[in-house]
Amino acid sequence: MKRLDLLATSLIAAALACGGAATAQAPATPAYKVVKAVPLGAPDRWDYVVHDGATQRIYVAHGDRVSVVDERDGKLLGEVTGITGG
């Protein structure tokens, strides 16, 4: 079972929102740390992560489903299933 770090998810989403731009120099020590992990269950690989700051939800997609997580408490709010690629 994989776990998803909500803080890392927010950082990934923020980086994607900025066009994926990276700084030229990495800090000597990371300015972040793991504060919470959320078990999402199978499948064990996830494709996309999107943070919605307005609703404080994190959407995690994989193939045929999207998991919706509350960023405040890490609770899995639900899943959208039956999605087919196109």
Backbone atoms as SQL, in Angstrom:
CREATE TABLE atoms (id INTEGER PRIMARY KEY, chain TEXT, resi INTEGER, resn TEXT, atom TEXT, x REAL, y REAL, z REAL);
INSERT INTO atoms VALUES
  (1, 'A', 1, 'MET', 'N', 0.848, -1.179, 0.000),
  (2, 'A', 1, 'MET', 'CA', 0.000, 0.000, 0.000),
  (3, 'A', 1, 'MET', 'C', 0.893, 1.241, 0.000),
  (4, 'A', 2, 'LYS', 'N', 0.675, 2.117, -0.935),
  (5, 'A', 2, 'LYS', 'CA', 1.447, 3.352, -1.022),
  (6, 'A', 2, 'LYS', 'C', 0.802, 4.428, -0.157),
  (7, 'A', 3, 'ARG', 'N', 1.611, 5.357, 0.282),
  (8, 'A', 3, 'ARG', 'CA', 1.111, 6.488, 1.052),
  (9, 'A', 3, 'ARG', 'C', 1.462, 7.776, 0.324),
  (10, 'A', 4, 'LEU', 'N', 0.595, 8.729, 0.427),
  (11, 'A', 4, 'LEU', 'CA', 0.781, 9.999, -0.256),
  (12, 'A', 4, 'LEU', 'C', 1.001, 11.084, 0.774),
  (13, 'A', 5, 'ASP', 'N', 2.074, 11.783, 0.665),
  (14, 'A', 5, 'ASP', 'CA', 2.393, 12.858, 1.586),
  (15, 'A', 5, 'ASP', 'C', 1.667, 14.121, 1.115),
  (16, 'A', 6, 'LEU', 'N', 0.759, 14.621, 1.947),
  (17, 'A', 6, 'LEU', 'CA', -0.056, 15.773, 1.542),
  (18, 'A', 6, 'LEU', 'C', 0.774, 17.025, 1.301),
  (19, 'A', 7, 'LEU', 'N', 1.789, 17.246, 2.121),
  (20, 'A', 7, 'LEU', 'CA', 2.613, 18.428, 1.915),
  (21, 'A', 7, 'LEU', 'C', 3.353, 18.324, 0.593),
  (22, 'A', 8, 'ALA', 'N', 3.905, 17.166, 0.307),
  (23, 'A', 8, 'ALA', 'CA', 4.592, 16.973, -0.967),
  (24, 'A', 8, 'ALA', 'C', 3.613, 17.151, -2.115),
  (25, 'A', 9, 'THR', 'N', 2.394, 16.683, -1.947),
  (26, 'A', 9, 'THR', 'CA', 1.371, 16.843, -2.973),
  (27, 'A', 9, 'THR', 'C', 1.123, 18.315, -3.248),
  (28, 'A', 10, 'SER', 'N', 1.004, 19.110, -2.186),
  (29, 'A', 10, 'SER', 'CA', 0.790, 20.540, -2.358),
  (30, 'A', 10, 'SER', 'C', 1.970, 21.186, -3.067),
  (31, 'A', 11, 'LEU', 'N', 3.173, 20.764, -2.707),
  (32, 'A', 11, 'LEU', 'CA', 4.363, 21.320, -3.354),
  (33, 'A', 11, 'LEU', 'C', 4.427, 20.930, -4.823),
  (34, 'A', 12, 'ILE', 'N', 4.058, 19.685, -5.137),
  (35, 'A', 12, 'ILE', 'CA', 4.040, 19.251, -6.533),
  (36, 'A', 12, 'ILE', 'C', 3.018, 20.057, -7.314),
  (37, 'A', 13, 'ALA', 'N', 1.834, 20.216, -6.743),
  (38, 'A', 13, 'ALA', 'CA', 0.782, 20.977, -7.420),
  (39, 'A', 13, 'ALA', 'C', 1.207, 22.422, -7.630),
  (40, 'A', 14, 'ALA', 'N', 1.872, 23.012, -6.629),
  (41, 'A', 14, 'ALA', 'CA', 2.338, 24.391, -6.762),
  (42, 'A', 14, 'ALA', 'C', 3.383, 24.493, -7.859),
  (43, 'A', 15, 'ALA', 'N', 4.272, 23.513, -7.942),
  (44, 'A', 15, 'ALA', 'CA', 5.294, 23.518, -8.988),
  (45, 'A', 15, 'ALA', 'C', 4.659, 23.394, -10.364),
  (46, 'A', 16, 'LEU', 'N', 3.642, 22.540, -10.481),
  (47, 'A', 16, 'LEU', 'CA', 2.960, 22.385, -11.760),
  (48, 'A', 16, 'LEU', 'C', 2.234, 23.661, -12.148),
  (49, 'A', 17, 'ALA', 'N', 1.649, 24.335, -11.175),
  (50, 'A', 17, 'ALA', 'CA', 0.926, 25.579, -11.444),
  (51, 'A', 17, 'ALA', 'C', 1.874, 26.669, -11.934),
  (52, 'A', 18, 'CYS', 'N', 3.141, 26.577, -11.537),
  (53, 'A', 18, 'CYS', 'CA', 4.146, 27.559, -11.948),
  (54, 'A', 18, 'CYS', 'C', 4.854, 27.128, -13.221),
  (55, 'A', 19, 'GLY', 'N', 4.326, 26.151, -13.891),
  (56, 'A', 19, 'GLY', 'CA', 4.932, 25.690, -15.130),
  (57, 'A', 19, 'GLY', 'C', 6.075, 24.728, -14.909),
  (58, 'A', 20, 'GLY', 'N', 6.207, 24.200, -13.705),
  (59, 'A', 20, 'GLY', 'CA', 7.257, 23.238, -13.432),
  (60, 'A', 20, 'GLY', 'C', 8.633, 23.855, -13.343),
  (61, 'A', 21, 'ALA', 'N', 8.708, 25.160, -13.193),
  (62, 'A', 21, 'ALA', 'CA', 10.009, 25.818, -13.125),
  (63, 'A', 21, 'ALA', 'C', 10.756, 25.410, -11.871),
  (64, 'A', 22, 'ALA', 'N', 12.051, 25.200, -12.011),
  (65, 'A', 22, 'ALA', 'CA', 12.882, 24.817, -10.872),
  (66, 'A', 22, 'ALA', 'C', 13.945, 25.885, -10.656),
  (67, 'A', 23, 'THR', 'N', 14.392, 26.015, -9.437),
  (68, 'A', 23, 'THR', 'CA', 15.444, 26.976, -9.144),
  (69, 'A', 23, 'THR', 'C', 16.778, 26.422, -9.606),
  (70, 'A', 24, 'ALA', 'N', 17.736, 27.302, -9.865),
  (71, 'A', 24, 'ALA', 'CA', 19.046, 26.883, -10.354),
  (72, 'A', 24, 'ALA', 'C', 19.835, 26.171, -9.269),
  (73, 'A', 25, 'GLN', 'N', 19.665, 26.569, -8.015),
  (74, 'A', 25, 'GLN', 'CA', 20.409, 25.968, -6.923),
  (75, 'A', 25, 'GLN', 'C', 19.436, 25.384, -5.902),
  (76, 'A', 26, 'ALA', 'N', 19.729, 24.168, -5.488),
  (77, 'A', 26, 'ALA', 'CA', 18.910, 23.538, -4.455),
  (78, 'A', 26, 'ALA', 'C', 19.439, 23.964, -3.093),
  (79, 'A', 27, 'PRO', 'N', 18.556, 24.159, -2.113),
  (80, 'A', 27, 'PRO', 'CA', 19.025, 24.516, -0.776),
  (81, 'A', 27, 'PRO', 'C', 19.822, 23.368, -0.164),
  (82, 'A', 28, 'ALA', 'N', 20.727, 23.711, 0.753),
  (83, 'A', 28, 'ALA', 'CA', 21.553, 22.694, 1.396),
  (84, 'A', 28, 'ALA', 'C', 20.696, 21.705, 2.172),
  (85, 'A', 29, 'THR', 'N', 19.665, 22.212, 2.838),
  (86, 'A', 29, 'THR', 'CA', 18.731, 21.341, 3.549),
  (87, 'A', 29, 'THR', 'C', 17.328, 21.655, 3.057),
  (88, 'A', 30, 'PRO', 'N', 16.499, 20.637, 2.897),
  (89, 'A', 30, 'PRO', 'CA', 15.136, 20.893, 2.407),
  (90, 'A', 30, 'PRO', 'C', 14.355, 21.793, 3.353),
  (91, 'A', 31, 'ALA', 'N', 13.500, 22.634, 2.773),
  (92, 'A', 31, 'ALA', 'CA', 12.660, 23.527, 3.567),
  (93, 'A', 31, 'ALA', 'C', 11.309, 22.878, 3.847),
  (94, 'A', 32, 'TYR', 'N', 11.204, 21.576, 3.652),
  (95, 'A', 32, 'TYR', 'CA', 9.948, 20.880, 3.868),
  (96, 'A', 32, 'TYR', 'C', 10.214, 19.591, 4.634),
  (97, 'A', 33, 'LYS', 'N', 9.145, 19.026, 5.192),
  (98, 'A', 33, 'LYS', 'CA', 9.253, 17.749, 5.888),
  (99, 'A', 33, 'LYS', 'C', 7.918, 17.025, 5.795),
  (100, 'A', 34, 'VAL', 'N', 7.952, 15.719, 5.982),
  (101, 'A', 34, 'VAL', 'CA', 6.723, 14.924, 5.933),
  (102, 'A', 34, 'VAL', 'C', 5.919, 15.224, 7.188),
  (103, 'A', 35, 'VAL', 'N', 4.679, 15.642, 7.011),
  (104, 'A', 35, 'VAL', 'CA', 3.816, 15.938, 8.155),
  (105, 'A', 35, 'VAL', 'C', 2.629, 14.991, 8.249),
  (106, 'A', 36, 'LYS', 'N', 2.303, 14.339, 7.134),
  (107, 'A', 36, 'LYS', 'CA', 1.170, 13.415, 7.145),
  (108, 'A', 36, 'LYS', 'C', 1.258, 12.521, 5.913),
  (109, 'A', 37, 'ALA', 'N', 0.867, 11.288, 6.087),
  (110, 'A', 37, 'ALA', 'CA', 0.777, 10.351, 4.970),
  (111, 'A', 37, 'ALA', 'C', -0.645, 9.826, 4.914),
  (112, 'A', 38, 'VAL', 'N', -1.150, 9.639, 3.708),
  (113, 'A', 38, 'VAL', 'CA', -2.523, 9.180, 3.520),
  (114, 'A', 38, 'VAL', 'C', -2.501, 7.897, 2.700),
  (115, 'A', 39, 'PRO', 'N', -2.992, 6.785, 3.256),
  (116, 'A', 39, 'PRO', 'CA', -3.039, 5.554, 2.468),
  (117, 'A', 39, 'PRO', 'C', -4.139, 5.636, 1.406),
  (118, 'A', 40, 'LEU', 'N', -3.776, 5.414, 0.162),
  (119, 'A', 40, 'LEU', 'CA', -4.756, 5.469, -0.917),
  (120, 'A', 40, 'LEU', 'C', -5.140, 4.083, -1.414),
  (121, 'A', 41, 'GLY', 'N', -4.347, 3.089, -1.096),
  (122, 'A', 41, 'GLY', 'CA', -4.665, 1.736, -1.542),
  (123, 'A', 41, 'GLY', 'C', -4.307, 1.503, -2.994),
  (124, 'A', 42, 'ALA', 'N', -4.829, 0.402, -3.525),
  (125, 'A', 42, 'ALA', 'CA', -4.533, 0.038, -4.909),
  (126, 'A', 42, 'ALA', 'C', -5.249, 0.990, -5.854),
  (127, 'A', 43, 'PRO', 'N', -4.744, 1.252, -6.998),
  (128, 'A', 43, 'PRO', 'CA', -3.493, 0.759, -7.554),
  (129, 'A', 43, 'PRO', 'C', -2.294, 1.404, -6.869),
  (130, 'A', 44, 'ASP', 'N', -1.142, 0.791, -7.024),
  (131, 'A', 44, 'ASP', 'CA', 0.016, 1.278, -6.285),
  (132, 'A', 44, 'ASP', 'C', 0.825, 2.342, -7.017),
  (133, 'A', 45, 'ARG', 'N', 0.401, 2.748, -8.194),
  (134, 'A', 45, 'ARG', 'CA', 1.069, 3.847, -8.910),
  (135, 'A', 45, 'ARG', 'C', 0.028, 4.894, -9.271),
  (136, 'A', 46, 'TRP', 'N', 0.387, 6.164, -9.077),
  (137, 'A', 46, 'TRP', 'CA', -0.549, 7.256, -9.330),
  (138, 'A', 46, 'TRP', 'C', 0.048, 8.178, -10.377),
  (139, 'A', 47, 'ASP', 'N', -0.788, 8.725, -11.249),
  (140, 'A', 47, 'ASP', 'CA', -0.316, 9.482, -12.394),
  (141, 'A', 47, 'ASP', 'C', -0.241, 10.991, -12.172),
  (142, 'A', 48, 'TYR', 'N', -1.315, 11.584, -11.685),
  (143, 'A', 48, 'TYR', 'CA', -1.400, 13.044, -11.595),
  (144, 'A', 48, 'TYR', 'C', -1.920, 13.460, -10.226),
  (145, 'A', 49, 'VAL', 'N', -1.419, 14.599, -9.758),
  (146, 'A', 49, 'VAL', 'CA', -1.851, 15.164, -8.481),
  (147, 'A', 49, 'VAL', 'C', -2.195, 16.633, -8.722),
  (148, 'A', 50, 'VAL', 'N', -3.388, 17.038, -8.291),
  (149, 'A', 50, 'VAL', 'CA', -3.822, 18.430, -8.444),
  (150, 'A', 50, 'VAL', 'C', -4.352, 18.921, -7.105),
  (151, 'A', 51, 'HIS', 'N', -3.888, 20.083, -6.691),
  (152, 'A', 51, 'HIS', 'CA', -4.337, 20.698, -5.441),
  (153, 'A', 51, 'HIS', 'C', -5.308, 21.818, -5.768),
  (154, 'A', 52, 'ASP', 'N', -6.461, 21.833, -5.116),
  (155, 'A', 52, 'ASP', 'CA', -7.448, 22.904, -5.271),
  (156, 'A', 52, 'ASP', 'C', -7.507, 23.667, -3.952),
  (157, 'A', 53, 'GLY', 'N', -6.811, 24.778, -3.891),
  (158, 'A', 53, 'GLY', 'CA', -6.741, 25.574, -2.669),
  (159, 'A', 53, 'GLY', 'C', -8.076, 26.136, -2.229),
  (160, 'A', 54, 'ALA', 'N', -8.956, 26.426, -3.182),
  (161, 'A', 54, 'ALA', 'CA', -10.264, 26.993, -2.845),
  (162, 'A', 54, 'ALA', 'C', -11.117, 26.011, -2.043),
  (163, 'A', 55, 'THR', 'N', -11.041, 24.730, -2.391),
  (164, 'A', 55, 'THR', 'CA', -11.847, 23.724, -1.694),
  (165, 'A', 55, 'THR', 'C', -11.031, 22.925, -0.688),
  (166, 'A', 56, 'GLN', 'N', -9.734, 23.166, -0.649),
  (167, 'A', 56, 'GLN', 'CA', -8.795, 22.446, 0.218),
  (168, 'A', 56, 'GLN', 'C', -8.884, 20.946, -0.021),
  (169, 'A', 57, 'ARG', 'N', -8.911, 20.590, -1.306),
  (170, 'A', 57, 'ARG', 'CA', -8.953, 19.186, -1.703),
  (171, 'A', 57, 'ARG', 'C', -7.772, 18.881, -2.619),
  (172, 'A', 58, 'ILE', 'N', -7.359, 17.629, -2.580),
  (173, 'A', 58, 'ILE', 'CA', -6.290, 17.158, -3.446),
  (174, 'A', 58, 'ILE', 'C', -6.876, 16.025, -4.282),
  (175, 'A', 59, 'TYR', 'N', -6.690, 16.118, -5.586),
  (176, 'A', 59, 'TYR', 'CA', -7.200, 15.119, -6.515),
  (177, 'A', 59, 'TYR', 'C', -6.007, 14.311, -7.028),
  (178, 'A', 60, 'VAL', 'N', -6.097, 12.980, -6.877),
  (179, 'A', 60, 'VAL', 'CA', -5.012, 12.095, -7.266),
  (180, 'A', 60, 'VAL', 'C', -5.555, 11.104, -8.293),
  (181, 'A', 61, 'ALA', 'N', -5.011, 11.148, -9.521),
  (182, 'A', 61, 'ALA', 'CA', -5.554, 10.344, -10.614),
  (183, 'A', 61, 'ALA', 'C', -4.667, 9.148, -10.937),
  (184, 'A', 62, 'HIS', 'N', -5.318, 8.073, -11.335),
  (185, 'A', 62, 'HIS', 'CA', -4.625, 6.901, -11.869),
  (186, 'A', 62, 'HIS', 'C', -5.576, 6.145, -12.786),
  (187, 'A', 63, 'GLY', 'N', -5.213, 6.116, -14.047),
  (188, 'A', 63, 'GLY', 'CA', -5.934, 5.313, -15.030),
  (189, 'A', 63, 'GLY', 'C', -7.439, 5.453, -15.003),
  (190, 'A', 64, 'ASP', 'N', -8.097, 4.608, -14.231),
  (191, 'A', 64, 'ASP', 'CA', -9.562, 4.548, -14.259),
  (192, 'A', 64, 'ASP', 'C', -10.236, 5.196, -13.067),
  (193, 'A', 65, 'ARG', 'N', -9.492, 5.956, -12.250),
  (194, 'A', 65, 'ARG', 'CA', -10.104, 6.561, -11.067),
  (195, 'A', 65, 'ARG', 'C', -9.381, 7.844, -10.631),
  (196, 'A', 66, 'VAL', 'N', -10.104, 8.673, -9.870),
  (197, 'A', 66, 'VAL', 'CA', -9.544, 9.863, -9.232),
  (198, 'A', 66, 'VAL', 'C', -9.949, 9.812, -7.765),
  (199, 'A', 67, 'SER', 'N', -8.957, 9.842, -6.873),
  (200, 'A', 67, 'SER', 'CA', -9.232, 9.880, -5.430),
  (201, 'A', 67, 'SER', 'C', -9.265, 11.327, -4.981),
  (202, 'A', 68, 'VAL', 'N', -10.204, 11.657, -4.098),
  (203, 'A', 68, 'VAL', 'CA', -10.351, 13.020, -3.586),
  (204, 'A', 68, 'VAL', 'C', -10.022, 12.992, -2.094),
  (205, 'A', 69, 'VAL', 'N', -9.035, 13.813, -1.698),
  (206, 'A', 69, 'VAL', 'CA', -8.538, 13.823, -0.325),
  (207, 'A', 69, 'VAL', 'C', -8.707, 15.217, 0.269),
  (208, 'A', 70, 'ASP', 'N', -9.175, 15.293, 1.509),
  (209, 'A', 70, 'ASP', 'CA', -9.258, 16.563, 2.237),
  (210, 'A', 70, 'ASP', 'C', -7.859, 16.904, 2.729),
  (211, 'A', 71, 'GLU', 'N', -7.317, 18.056, 2.314),
  (212, 'A', 71, 'GLU', 'CA', -5.941, 18.403, 2.681),
  (213, 'A', 71, 'GLU', 'C', -5.770, 18.695, 4.169),
  (214, 'A', 72, 'ARG', 'N', -6.837, 19.089, 4.848),
  (215, 'A', 72, 'ARG', 'CA', -6.708, 19.448, 6.261),
  (216, 'A', 72, 'ARG', 'C', -6.506, 18.244, 7.157),
  (217, 'A', 73, 'ASP', 'N', -7.289, 17.187, 6.956),
  (218, 'A', 73, 'ASP', 'CA', -7.182, 16.029, 7.857),
  (219, 'A', 73, 'ASP', 'C', -6.714, 14.758, 7.155),
  (220, 'A', 74, 'GLY', 'N', -6.499, 14.824, 5.842),
  (221, 'A', 74, 'GLY', 'CA', -6.014, 13.669, 5.105),
  (222, 'A', 74, 'GLY', 'C', -7.058, 12.605, 4.863),
  (223, 'A', 75, 'LYS', 'N', -8.305, 12.918, 5.133),
  (224, 'A', 75, 'LYS', 'CA', -9.387, 11.943, 4.962),
  (225, 'A', 75, 'LYS', 'C', -9.688, 11.746, 3.480),
  (226, 'A', 76, 'LEU', 'N', -9.817, 10.477, 3.084),
  (227, 'A', 76, 'LEU', 'CA', -10.224, 10.162, 1.721),
  (228, 'A', 76, 'LEU', 'C', -11.720, 10.453, 1.626),
  (229, 'A', 77, 'LEU', 'N', -12.085, 11.463, 0.828),
  (230, 'A', 77, 'LEU', 'CA', -13.480, 11.881, 0.726),
  (231, 'A', 77, 'LEU', 'C', -14.266, 11.013, -0.243),
  (232, 'A', 78, 'GLY', 'N', -13.596, 10.451, -1.209),
  (233, 'A', 78, 'GLY', 'CA', -14.282, 9.596, -2.160),
  (234, 'A', 78, 'GLY', 'C', -13.435, 9.347, -3.374),
  (235, 'A', 79, 'GLU', 'N', -14.003, 8.588, -4.312),
  (236, 'A', 79, 'GLU', 'CA', -13.340, 8.287, -5.559),
  (237, 'A', 79, 'GLU', 'C', -14.316, 8.417, -6.705),
  (238, 'A', 80, 'VAL', 'N', -13.803, 8.884, -7.825),
  (239, 'A', 80, 'VAL', 'CA', -14.547, 8.879, -9.088),
  (240, 'A', 80, 'VAL', 'C', -13.975, 7.703, -9.862),
  (241, 'A', 81, 'THR', 'N', -14.806, 6.724, -10.178),
  (242, 'A', 81, 'THR', 'CA', -14.333, 5.516, -10.853),
  (243, 'A', 81, 'THR', 'C', -14.979, 5.393, -12.230),
  (244, 'A', 82, 'GLY', 'N', -14.491, 4.411, -12.989),
  (245, 'A', 82, 'GLY', 'CA', -15.064, 4.151, -14.308),
  (246, 'A', 82, 'GLY', 'C', -14.602, 5.104, -15.386),
  (247, 'A', 83, 'ILE', 'N', -13.502, 5.789, -15.158),
  (248, 'A', 83, 'ILE', 'CA', -12.981, 6.735, -16.146),
  (249, 'A', 83, 'ILE', 'C', -12.233, 5.956, -17.223),
  (250, 'A', 84, 'THR', 'N', -12.500, 6.261, -18.472),
  (251, 'A', 84, 'THR', 'CA', -11.779, 5.616, -19.555),
  (252, 'A', 84, 'THR', 'C', -10.929, 6.650, -20.279),
  (253, 'A', 85, 'GLY', 'N', -9.722, 6.252, -20.657),
  (254, 'A', 85, 'GLY', 'CA', -8.809, 7.164, -21.363),
  (255, 'A', 85, 'GLY', 'C', -9.262, 7.399, -22.790),
  (256, 'A', 86, 'GLY', 'N', -8.721, 8.469, -23.346),
  (257, 'A', 86, 'GLY', 'CA', -9.141, 8.760, -24.706),
  (258, 'A', 86, 'GLY', 'C', -8.066, 9.339, -25.532);
